[in-house]
Amino acid sequence: MGVEDQVLGWRSRRGMLELELLLLPFVRTRLDSLSPEGKTCYARLLEHDDWDIFDWIQGRATPPDPELAAIVAAIQAANAA
């Protein structure tokens, strides 16, 4: 895991435990396989409010951007596996 990936892993630690429990397994299992564009999109996702991200991953709301929706779908898939 490179330095940038470590930063994304650290940024995935949130103030909301429920969200951390969804993001950290994704980081551990899927982050290495993301393209540079995918990692950029994941970084953009982390710029949003915890509750927004949590609602998106839980399927209670839809991200405003199709790229964010794709990374949310990847997180959902990682947690379903």
Residue pairs with C-beta under 8 A, 6 or more apart in sequence:
1 9
1 31
1 32
4 39
5 27
5 31
5 32
5 39
8 27
8 31
8 39
8 42
8 43
8 46
9 24
9 27
9 31
11 43
11 46
12 20
12 23
12 24
12 26
12 27
12 46
13 20
13 24
14 20
14 23
14 50
15 50
16 50
16 51
16 54
18 54
19 50
19 53
19 54
19 57
22 54
22 57
22 75
22 79
23 53
23 75
25 78
25 79
26 74
26 75
26 78
26 79
29 78
29 81
30 74
30 78
31 39
31 42
34 42
34 74
38 71
38 74
41 67
41 68
41 70
41 71
42 71
44 65
44 67
44 68
45 53
45 63
45 68
45 71
45 72
46 53
48 68
52 61
53 72
55 61
56 62
56 63
56 68
56 69
56 72
57 72
57 75
57 76
57 79
59 76
62 69
63 69
63 72
